[in-house]
């Protein structure tokens, strides 16, 4: 049974990716990480765009497949900046309060020092 209406759930992922990108854009970052930070923001934004395009699969299957391919490629690409950011957090023993955006790294990436 096809459940094409479930594709609309992808819009919540779009919102999450793009909200995270906006929050990261507002975070202070050491100058040597600016390019990496920008790459991560752009990657999250593109993941959100791809999720939005995948949600339209029932109306545009070809576009949906292209979006899936773009999503997978962007997810792989985002690993590079993410590894650099995680390494810096560990190297400099950055700590984050629970109400700070960086706390997500500790929670989801098991970076606890």
Residue, then its C-alpha position, 0 to 999 in steps of 0.5 A: x500500500x502506497x502512503x504518499x501522504x507520509x512524504x509530507x513528514x519530510x517537511x519536518x526534517x526540512x524545518x529541522x535542518x534549516x532551523x539548525x543552520x540558522x542557529x549555527x549561523x548565529x553562533x560565535x566561532x573561532x576564526x580558524x573554523x569559519x570556513x568549516x562552520x560555513x560549510x556545515x551551515x550550507x550543507x544543512x541548508x541543502x539537506x533541508x532543500x533536498x528533504x523538501x523536494x523529496x516531499x514532492x515525490x508524488x507530484x514529481x517522481x523524477x524530481x523526487x529521485x533527483x532530490x534523493x540522490x542530492x540528499x545522499x550526496x550532501x549527507x556524505x559531503x557533510x561528514x567532512x566538516x562535521x569531523x573537523x568540528x568534532x575534532x576541534x571540540x575534543x581537542x580544545x575540550x569545549x564544553x557547552x551548557x545544555x541551553x547552548x547549540x553545541x550541547x547537541x554535539x555532546x548529546x547526539x555524537x557522544x563527544x562527552x569528554 
